[in-house]
Amino acid sequence: MTLDALASEKHATVFYPLPSQSEGKSFIAKKLFLANGGGLWIQDIRNKVLFFDGSNILPKRGSALGHQPEQLAYLDNYFWSFLGSDIYRSSPKQKRELVFSLPPGSEIQKIGASKRFIWVTDQVNFYSFNVDTSEFITYSLMELYQHSSQSNIQINDARFVYKKWVLATTLGAYVSNQNNFDYVENSEHQYSELLYFSEKRRELIVGSKLGAVIFDIQNTTVPKKTIISGHVLSIAEAEQEYWIGTKDGLFIYSFLTGNVRRLDGNSSMSTNFSGHRIHSIVNDELGGMWVATEKGVFYVSLFGNKFMRVPAHQVSNDWSNNNKLMLKAMLDKAGYWFVTKSGLFKVEKKAIHNKIQYYRGKVFDFIETGGHLWLATDRGILCLDAETGKVDVDNDDLPPLLKEMKTHLLEVDSNENIMGVSKQVLWKYDLEKEKLTSIASPWDSNPSPLSDVTNVIATKSNELVIGTKQGLYILKEGQVRLIEKSISYGRVISIIEVQDNVLWVASNYGLFQFDLAQDQLLSLPMVDEHATPKCLMKNDSGVWVTSSMGLSRYNIEGEKIGHYGQPFGLINNEFVAGFCSTATDKSSLLVLGSLYNLIYVDTDALSVSKLPSSRVILSQIRVNQSLVGLGVAKTGRTNISYGDSIDFQFGVLPQIGNVVLEYRINDEIQWKSFDGAKLTFARLLPGDYRIDIRPTLGGNPRGSISSYYFSVSKPWFISSYAIASYVFALLTLGVSFTLWRSRRMRRANRDLKAQIALKTEQLRHQSRILLSNNHKLRKQLHVRRLIFSQAIISFKERLQQRSFDMSDDEIALKIRISDQISAQLELLLNVRAAQDKAVPVYNLSLILDSAINGWTEEFTKEGISIDVHSSLEKQQYVTLDYFNLDEVFNLLFDGVLRRCSREQVVYFSSNTLEDKLTLIMTDYGSRIDEQYHQSHQWNDIRSLVTKSGGDAKMFCTDEKNIIELTWLCGLAFDEMSVFEVDSVQLNRLCSEQDSDPWIEKLEKLVADNFSDSEFSTSAAAKMMFVSERSLQRRFKSATTRTFTDYLNEVRLDHACRRLLAGDKVSDAAFECGFNDPSYFSKRFKHRFGVPPTQFVEDREYKPELTDL
């Protein structure tokens, strides 16, 4: 069967109604106009003007024009109408504009448009108006009455052809001659309804009540073609044919063949227009035609001619969605086997409408092999001769079980073995050996999957592939295996082997590829993820898949390379599952079964044909939600004010399913998609904007780019005048502020200079004082640290000495006491002790020596020598009320540096008289005059000595200066006496310590529990089994202090050791039984004289003392 053979047959055409028709709304149009920017203008029978953008008919209510004239002409996106003798033009949602007027008293009868002219007629004249030049010409109609006795001649249509006007009247056709009209003799005084002029073919078509007459414009003496079609109402031109609408239907005149055929539509889809009025026809210039009928407005794609449709009733009277239809190509002839509910038919290509019935009855499935037909019927398996249709006697001797078995599916493998599936068993019949084999054992599952089998196919490697409602099964070497991943795809609809061991499977929930060799399943893309595949075919052009959205083409690798669907000749959801086939004599010919027709497709022609492109249409513009434009032309520009929002609503024609719109602004490179068909912009900056819109399908451009323009005006406050005003005001304000500020600054600067001068002088004086005091304080601190460090280190060294005449017990006791005292001295070495209330004794010799060591560097730098008399080398002790000898010596040495020069010697000696010790300092520097005697430095020295409990005197001559410092003598302290304790004293000491076991037990209890913050006097009393009062009284009588003070001392001593070990203050507090760190700091300072934080800082300073 070829398309050439079908061309002579009467075939159906798909007419696509407006989307509103599915909502029950029918728009009956009497006139259609193609909008300049795309889209379709509709003038309905109520004279309302509406706009269709591919998805919506706008406006939803009323008319696009403010008035509803009976007659309209359309030119340059304007509608032209008349009222009385005035001609107006108007655009949607705008007020109509008066363009020109006829002489008073004229009554306009007709208006129309041709080329760049608007024409109107009244009773006596024909008028033309050039919209470009505004030229207005009047033609007299008096000549028309010379050829007729009628008193009234009506002009129905006019066309401007090669600088002349051609009129279609009730008495025939006329051609303008200067300002009059001449009669066209060949119009034969027939009623002429309308005119159409083909620029491409240079032909004039005159429509009359009887049909259409085609004239060659170069030779109008003889008609080129007369088409008898009835009363012509509309004419349009396609690429290769004229479309002629009449009161009795739609007719097509082919340029190639010269034949005329009626285009009836499809009766099964309720689009049969035979006997119906065709009011208007418009070519959309994108490969389609708009047709206005008394049933509504329809779209016809000329690309649909690629799909040749045979009406269903011509193939079978059983054609319906409820009946299972089956189609397979013949193996040896050009034809098809066709199964309906009535039986099996043979259809040859030479007689598509003549079917030969081979079997009457219900046929579940059939196969053709070896010149025979094997039928699975409700009466069992039958074998028919493929040529005659009679029962094959030679092969009729089948096993009784096979004859009686109700089989649903048949398949033949490469060895010509027949395989079948029934509800109970899966069997194989060897034709050569006439042996029937059951392979039902692998199907012992309950319920058996055999009851749900939908497809069976034998591969080239003789593996049986079984499609079921649950998924895909493979029968190989007697074993049936379920492909687990196929379960998610649902019911298997169709299976083909695309390559060796590579299957394509169409299921309810998608399309997938299964590789038998690698046991791998791969999902294949559909035109839309929600589309359902229906049937699979393969030929030289690729793999073809029918689906709920049309026909798709793939290469054998699984890449989708083409799709054909609505509105280009196919209909959504029309294909029947599993109903398709390829032709035997021509592999490029596909036969597709739909709900309405049998469709023939030549895939070679289809593959090289380019689908019509789609056009984006700007259907309406809203500014601040107010409609300002409807059916807007591309060339127009919309102006909006700054701060306004602008909404664009778009459509696409022809409308394609799943089309996505993308846009970009001005010269942006990146395209952006947007949902729906509405695009909103707000808060745009002033300037000119261009919006580029394009349709895409599956991420690929699907049509040309449409551009639209709008401008955002500058607001008054950023206009050039406003900016100049702002600049002038700012400059004035700036100058005024600068002058005012400069005067204030000058005045402030004068005051500031005076203050700075005063403060500078004060700071200079204070800085000198601070530098001097800072130097003295540093030396004082240095000397005090040296004195303290050397004293403790010396004492520790003496503690380490051993006596050889002591017993082992005495040595152990001495070691223990020595270790305790060393630990306390180590603690004193790292703690600045507070001044005791008792008057202490100090080693004057050691303090003087430490002070001299602290000033050695300065004395050396100045070349001054210090000589200490031998009397001071012995340990000299003094009693002080307050220790400040380091400050006294720092002041003395500072005075020496001021008075003495290089190579001079300062002498220190001592003198003891009764109970007083006098330190004598003699230097040979400059004389300490009276001014110095009264100076603050000497007063400081004298006050410091007096504060310490001593007396200061000074004797000055021109040769030398003598300063005497006197204190009370202190008793000599023999440090070795601490260790020179006889055994009797030691034993007495031990006995005194061991005299009270209760105290030792309590001290051990404190040592074990001091870290517990809950441990207190009451807790200790409970543990000692006494009252709290008794414990306090007994402990104080034995130790002369309270138990609380003793507990705090133990905790603070341990906390001090932890701080020396590097613990944090808070950690040491909590580990030693203090819950409150602030209370711990208070108690620590009370015991050691400094807060714990300062104690840690002093501990970090210890290496400096060690170095000294």
VEXLUM-475420 format. One record per residue (C-alpha): residue in three letters; x, y, z negated. Coordinates in steps of 0.5 Angstrom, whole numbers, plus 500, padded with zeros to 3 digits. Example, Ala and Ser with C-alpha at 12.3 -4.5 7.8 and 13.67 -1.06 7.14 Angstrom:
2
Ala525491484/Ser527498486/
END
This chain:
1108
Met500500500/Thr503507502/Leu501514501/Asp500515508/Ala495509508/Leu491512502/Ala491519506/Ser485518510/Glu481515504/Lys477520500/His481521494/Ala479525487/Thr482532485/Val484534478/Phe480540476/Tyr483543469/Pro477547465/Leu479553461/Pro481551454/Ser474554451/Gln470549455/Ser472543450/Glu469548445/Gly462548448/Lys464555451/Ser463556459/Phe465562462/Ile461563469/Ala465568473/Lys463571480/Lys470574481/Leu477573479/Phe483577479/Leu490575479/Ala493580473/Asn500584475/Gly503581469/Gly500574470/Gly494572467/Leu487572470/Trp482577470/Ile475574470/Gln468578471/Asp463574469/Ile455574471/Arg454579466/Asn459584469/Lys463583463/Val471583464/Leu475578460/Phe482576460/Phe485569460/Asp493568458/Gly493560458/Ser490559451/Asn485565449/Ile480569453/Leu480576450/Pro477580448/Lys473575443/Arg467579443/Gly464584449/Ser468586455/Ala475589456/Leu472595459/Gly468600456/His462599461/Gln460594465/Pro459595473/Glu456591478/Gln462592483/Leu469592481/Ala475593485/Tyr482591482/Leu489594484/Asp495596480/Asn492593474/Tyr487598474/Phe479597475/Trp476601480/Ser468602480/Phe463607482/Leu457611478/Gly453615483/Ser458619488/Asp464618483/Ile469613483/Tyr473612477/Arg479607475/Ser480604468/Ser484600464/Pro482595458/Lys480599452/Gln482605455/Lys477611457/Arg475611465/Glu478616469/Leu475620475/Val479619481/Phe475622487/Ser468624489/Leu464623495/Pro460629498/Pro454631493/Gly448626495/Ser452620497/Glu450614494/Ile455609494/Gln453602496/Lys460598496/Ile467598493/Gly473594495/Ala481594495/Ser485592501/Lys493593501/Arg494600498/Phe487602499/Ile481603495/Trp475603500/Val467605499/Thr461606503/Asp455609503/Gln449610508/Val453613514/Asn460613512/Phe466609510/Tyr471612506/Ser479610504/Phe483612499/Asn491611499/Val493610491/Asp500612493/Thr499618497/Ser492620495/Glu490621502/Phe482621503/Ile480619510/Thr472618512/Tyr470614518/Ser463614521/Leu458608521/Met454611526/Glu457607532/Leu455601528/Tyr447602529/Gln448603537/His449595537/Ser443594533/Ser436596532/Gln436595525/Ser435601521/Asn440599515/Ile447595516/Gln450593510/Ile458593509/Asn460586505/Asp467587506/Ala473590509/Arg481589510/Phe486594512/Val490590518/Tyr496593522/Lys493600521/Lys486599522/Trp480597518/Val476591520/Leu469591517/Ala465585515/Thr457587516/Thr450584516/Leu451584524/Gly458582525/Ala465584525/Tyr468591527/Val474594528/Ser476602526/Asn478606532/Gln480613530/Asn475615526/Asn469611528/Phe468603529/Asp468598535/Tyr464592535/Val468585535/Glu464582541/Asn466575539/Ser463576532/Glu456574536/His452579531/Gln452574526/Tyr452575518/Ser459576516/Glu460575508/Leu467577507/Leu474577510/Tyr481574509/Phe488576513/Ser494572512/Glu500576513/Lys504569513/Arg500566519/Arg498573522/Glu491570522/Leu484573520/Ile478569517/Val471571517/Gly466568513/Ser459568515/Lys453564513/Leu455558517/Gly462557516/Ala469561517/Val472563524/Ile479563524/Phe482569529/Asp489570531/Ile490577530/Gln494577537/Asn488574541/Thr481575538/Thr478574544/Val477566543/Pro477564535/Lys482559533/Lys478555529/Thr471554527/Ile469551520/Ile462549519/Ser462549512/Gly456553510/His455560507/Val462562505/Leu463566499/Ser470566498/Ile477565501/Ala484564499/Glu491561502/Ala495556499/Glu502554502/Gln499549507/Glu492550507/Tyr486555507/Trp481554501/Ile474556503/Gly469556497/Thr461556500/Lys455555496/Asp455548498/Gly462546495/Leu469547496/Phe473546503/Ile480545505/Tyr483547512/Ser490544513/Phe495547517/Leu499541519/Thr493537521/Gly488542523/Asn483537519/Val478540514/Arg476536508/Arg471537502/Leu474537495/Asp469534491/Gly473534484/Asn472528480/Ser465525478/Ser468521473/Met471527469/Ser464531471/Thr468536476/Asn464534482/Phe463541486/Ser459538491/Gly453542492/His455548487/Arg457555489/Ile464557489/His464564487/Ser471566487/Ile478563489/Val485566487/Asn492563488/Asp496564482/Glu503564486/Leu506559482/Gly503553486/Gly496553483/Met489555485/Trp484558480/Val477556482/Ala470560479/Thr464555480/Glu457555477/Lys460550472/Gly465555470/Val473557471/Phe478551473/Tyr485550475/Val488546480/Ser495544481/Leu498543488/Phe503539485/Gly497534483/Asn497532491/Lys504528489/Phe499523485/Met494520490/Arg487518486/Val483513488/Pro476514485/Ala474508480/His468506483/Gln471505490/Val476500486/Ser471496481/Asn464497478/Asp467495472/Trp471501470/Ser471503463/Asn475504457/Asn471498454/Asn473493459/Lys480490459/Leu483491466/Met489488469/Leu494489475/Lys499486478/Ala503486485/Met503480490/Leu509477490/Asp509475498/Lys505481501/Ala503488500/Gly497488496/Tyr495487488/Trp492482484/Phe486486480/Val482483474/Thr476486471/Lys471483467/Ser467480473/Gly474476475/Leu480476479/Phe480480486/Lys485480491/Val486487494/Glu490488500/Lys494495503/Lys490495509/Ala483495506/Ile483498499/His476498498/Asn475491501/Lys476486495/Ile476479495/Gln474475489/Tyr478469488/Tyr475467481/Arg468469478/Gly469469470/Lys473472464/Val480472466/Phe485473460/Asp491473464/Phe494470470/Ile501469473/Glu503468481/Thr509463482/Gly511458488/Gly505461492/His500459486/Leu496463482/Trp495460474/Leu489463471/Ala488463463/Thr480463463/Asp475462457/Arg475455461/Gly482453460/Ile488453465/Leu486453473/Cys491453478/Leu489457485/Asp492457492/Ala495464492/Glu493464500/Thr486461500/Gly483462493/Lys481455492/Val483450487/Asp490447488/Val488440488/Asp496438488/Asn497442481/Asp490441478/Asp492434475/Leu494438469/Pro494435462/Pro487435459/Leu489439453/Leu492444457/Lys486444461/Glu481445455/Met486450451/Lys484457451/Thr490461453/His491468452/Leu497470455/Leu502466461/Glu509467463/Val514464468/Asp521463466/Ser527463471/Asn526455472/Glu519456474/Asn516453467/Ile510456465/Met509458458/Gly503460454/Val500463448/Ser494461444/Lys491462437/Gln494455435/Val500454439/Leu505456443/Trp507451449/Lys511450455/Tyr509446461/Asp515444466/Leu512444473/Glu517439476/Lys516434470/Glu509435469/Lys511435462/Leu507439456/Thr511441450/Ser509445444/Ile513449440/Ala508451435/Ser513449429/Pro516455428/Trp509459427/Asp507455421/Ser506462417/Asn499463415/Pro496467418/Ser499465424/Pro502471429/Leu500467435/Ser493470434/Asp496477434/Val500476440/Thr500482445/Asn505481450/Val510475453/Ile516476457/Ala521471459/Thr528474460/Lys533472466/Ser537468460/Asn530464459/Glu529467452/Leu522468451/Val520475448/Ile513475444/Gly510482442/Thr505482437/Lys501487433/Gln506487427/Gly512487432/Leu517483436/Tyr519476436/Ile525472440/Leu524465442/Lys531462443/Glu533455443/Gly527453439/Gln527458434/Val523464433/Arg526470430/Leu522477428/Ile526483429/Glu525486423/Lys526494425/Ser521493430/Ile515492425/Ser515500424/Tyr514501431/Gly507498430/Arg503494436/Val507492442/Ile504495448/Ser509493454/Ile515490455/Ile520490461/Glu527487462/Val531494464/Gln538490465/Asp540483463/Asn539482456/Val536489455/Leu529490453/Trp525496453/Val519496449/Ala513500448/Ser509500442/Asn504504438/Tyr509508434/Gly514510440/Leu519507445/Phe525503443/Gln531499447/Phe533492444/Asp539489446/Leu539481446/Ala546480446/Gln548485441/Asp542484437/Gln541492436/Leu535496436/Leu535503439/Ser530508439/Leu528512445/Pro526519446/Met519521448/Val516527451/Asp514529444/Glu515525438/His507524437/Ala506521444/Thr504514445/Pro507510450/Lys502506455/Cys506502460/Leu513501463/Met516500470/Lys522500473/Asn525501480/Asp531504484/Ser529511481/Gly529509474/Val525507468/Trp518510468/Val513510462/Thr506512462/Ser504515455/Ser498519452/Met502526455/Gly503523462/Leu509520466/Ser516520464/Arg522518468/Tyr528515464/Asn535513467/Ile537506465/Glu541509459/Gly535511456/Glu536519457/Lys529522459/Ile530526466/Gly523528468/His516529465/Tyr510530469/Gly503531465/Gln498536465/Pro496541468/Phe500538474/Gly496533477/Leu495528471/Ile491528464/Asn492527457/Asn490521454/Glu488518461/Phe493512462/Val490505460/Ala495501456/Gly499496460/Phe495497466/Cys501499471/Ser505496477/Thr510497482/Ala509495490/Thr512489493/Asp513492500/Lys515499497/Ser519499490/Ser518507490/Leu510506490/Leu507506483/Val500504481/Leu498507475/Gly491505471/Ser487511468/Leu481512465/Tyr478515471/Asn482513477/Leu487508480/Ile493513481/Tyr498512487/Val505515486/Asp511515490/Thr517516486/Asp522518491/Ala518524493/Leu516525486/Ser524525484/Val526530489/Ser520535488/Lys521541483/Leu515542478/Pro512549478/Ser515554473/Ser511557468/Arg510564467/Val510568460/Ile504573460/Leu503579455/Ser496578453/Gln495584448/Ile499589444/Arg497592437/Val500597434/Asn498598426/Gln493592428/Ser489596433/Leu489594440/Val492598445/Gly493594451/Leu490588454/Gly493584460/Val499589460/Ala503589466/Lys511588466/Thr512595468/Gly509599463/Arg512601457/Thr509602450/Asn511608445/Ile510607438/Ser511612432/Tyr517611427/Gly514606422/Asp509603426/Ser508596427/Ile507593433/Asp504586435/Phe505582441/Gln501576443/Phe503572449/Gly501566453/Val503561458/Leu501560465/Pro500554467/Gln499552460/Ile504546458/Gly503542452/Asn509543447/Val511549450/Val516553445/Leu517561447/Glu524564445/Tyr525571445/Arg531576445/Ile532584444/Asn535588448/Asp542585450/Glu542580445/Ile546573447/Gln542568442/Trp535566444/Lys530566438/Ser524561438/Phe518563434/Asp512559432/Gly505560435/Ala504566441/Lys505572436/Leu511576435/Thr511582430/Phe516588429/Ala516593424/Arg521598421/Leu524599427/Leu529604428/Pro528609434/Gly530608441/Asp528604447/Tyr527596446/Arg527591451/Ile524584449/Asp526578454/Ile521572453/Arg522565456/Pro518558455/Thr522552453/Leu520545453/Gly524540449/Gly530545448/Asn530547456/Pro528553459/Arg521551463/Gly520558467/Ser523565469/Ile524570464/Ser519576463/Ser521582460/Tyr517588456/Tyr519595454/Phe517599448/Ser520605445/Val520608438/Ser520615437/Lys524619433/Pro520622427/Trp520629426/Phe525629420/Ile531626424/Ser530630430/Ser535634433/Tyr532641430/Ala531637423/Ile538635423/Ala541642425/Ser536645419/Tyr539639414/Val546641416/Phe545648415/Ala542647409/Leu547643406/Leu553648408/Thr549654405/Leu548650399/Gly555647399/Val558654400/Ser554657394/Phe556651390/Thr563652392/Leu563659390/Trp560658383/Arg564652382/Ser571656383/Arg569662379/Arg567657373/Met574653374/Arg578659374/Arg575661368/Ala576654365/Asn583654367/Arg585660364/Asp582658357/Leu585651358/Lys592654360/Ala592657353/Gln589651349/Ile594647353/Ala600651351/Leu598651344/Lys597644344/Thr603643347/Glu607646342/Gln604643336/Leu605636339/Arg612637340/His613639333/Gln609633331/Ser613628336/Arg620630333/Ile617629326/Leu614622328/Leu620620332/Ser624621325/Asn619618321/Asn619612326/His626611326/Lys626611318/Leu620606317/Arg623601322/Lys630601318/Gln626601312/Leu622595314/His628592317/Val632592310/Arg626590306/Arg626584310/Leu633582310/Ile633583302/Phe627579302/Ser630573306/Gln637573303/Ala634573296/Ile630567298/Ile635563302/Ser640564296/Phe636562291/Lys634555295/Glu641554296/Arg642554289/Leu636549288/Gln640544293/Gln646543288/Arg646537284/Ser649536277/Phe653529276/Asp652528269/Met645527269/Ser641520269/Asp637517274/Asp630519271/Glu633526270/Ile635527277/Ala629525280/Leu625530275/Lys630535277/Ile629533285/Arg621534284/Ile621540280/Ser626543286/Asp622541291/Gln616544288/Ile620551287/Ser623550294/Ala616549297/Gln614555293/Leu620559295/Glu618557303/Leu611560302/Leu614567299/Leu619567305/Asn613568309/Val608572305/Arg609579303/Ala608579296/Ala604584292/Gln607588287/Asp606585280/Lys604589274/Ala610586270/Val617590270/Pro621586275/Val629586275/Tyr632587282/Asn639585284/Leu642592286/Ser648589289/Leu644584294/Ile639590296/Leu645595297/Asp649590301/Ser643588305/Ala641596306/Ile649597309/Asn648591314/Gly642594316/Trp645600318/Thr652597320/Glu650598328/Glu649606327/Phe655607322/Thr659603327/Lys656608333/Glu658614329/Gly665611327/Ile663612320/Ser666607315/Ile663604308/Asp667602302/Val664598297/His667598290/Ser669592287/Ser664593281/Leu658592286/Glu661586288/Lys659583281/Gln651582281/Gln648588278/Tyr641588276/Val636594275/Thr629594272/Leu624598277/Asp617600276/Tyr616600283/Phe620597288/Asn622602294/Leu630602294/Asp630600301/Glu626607302/Val631610298/Phe637607301/Asn634609308/Leu634616307/Leu641616304/Phe644613310/Asp640618314/Gly643624311/Val650621311/Leu649620319/Arg647627319/Arg653630315/Cys659626316/Ser663625322/Arg668620326/Glu673617322/Gln670619315/Val669614309/Val663613305/Tyr664610298/Phe659606293/Ser661605286/Ser657603280/Asn658605272/Thr654602266/Leu653606260/Glu649603254/Asp643601258/Lys643605264/Leu646603271/Thr649609275/Leu650608283/Ile655613285/Met655615293/Thr661619295/Asp662622302/Tyr667627305/Gly662630310/Ser659637310/Arg657641304/Ile650639302/Asp648647301/Glu642650297/Gln638650304/Tyr639642304/His638642297/Gln631644297/Ser629640303/His624635304/Gln629630305/Trp632631298/Asn625632295/Asp623625298/Ile629621295/Arg628624288/Ser621623288/Leu622616290/Val627614285/Thr623617280/Lys617613282/Ser622607281/Gly623609274/Gly630612275/Asp633619276/Ala637622282/Lys643627281/Met647631286/Phe654634286/Cys657638292/Thr663642293/Asp667644299/Glu671637300/Lys666632298/Asn658631296/Ile657626290/Ile650623289/Glu648619283/Leu642614282/Thr641612275/Trp636606273/Leu635602267/Cys640596266/Gly636589267/Leu639583264/Ala643578268/Phe639572271/Asp643566272/Glu640563277/Met643556276/Ser640556269/Val634554272/Phe637547273/Glu641547267/Val636544263/Asp638538258/Ser635532257/Val631534251/Gln628540254/Leu626535260/Asn623530256/Arg619535252/Leu617538259/Cys615531261/Ser611530255/Glu608536255/Gln605535262/Asp603528260/Ser600530254/Asp593531257/Pro591525261/Trp584528262/Ile587534265/Glu591530270/Lys585526272/Leu581532274/Glu587535278/Lys587529282/Leu580529283/Val581536285/Ala587534290/Asp582529293/Asn576533294/Phe578540295/Ser576539303/Asp569538301/Ser565545301/Glu560542297/Phe565540291/Ser565545285/Thr565546278/Ser558542277/Ala560536282/Ala567536278/Ala563535271/Lys558530274/Met564526276/Met568527270/Phe562525266/Val561532262/Ser557538262/Glu559544266/Arg560548260/Ser565543257/Leu569542263/Gln570550264/Arg572551256/Arg577545256/Phe580546262/Lys581554260/Ser584552254/Ala589547257/Thr591552263/Thr589559261/Arg585560267/Thr578558269/Phe577551274/Thr574556279/Asp580560280/Tyr584553280/Leu580550285/Asn581556290/Glu588556289/Val589549291/Arg584551297/Leu588557299/Asp595554298/His593548303/Ala590553307/Cys596557307/Arg600551309/Arg595549315/Leu596556318/Leu604555317/Ala603549321/Gly599553327/Asp592551325/Lys587557327/Val584561321/Ser577558322/Asp579551322/Ala584552316/Ala578555312/Phe573549314/Glu578544313/Cys580547306/Gly573547303/Phe571554305/Asn564555309/Asp564562310/Pro570565314/Ser569572311/Tyr569569304/Phe576565306/Ser579572308/Lys577576302/Arg580570297/Phe586569302/Lys588577302/His587577294/Arg592571293/Phe597573298/Gly596580299/Val595580307/Pro589577311/Pro590570314/Thr590574321/Gln596578319/Phe599572315/Val599568322/Glu602574326/Asp608575321/Arg609568321/Glu610569329/Tyr615574327/Lys619569323/Pro624568328/Glu627575328/Leu628575321/Thr632568322/Asp636571327/Leu638577322/
END
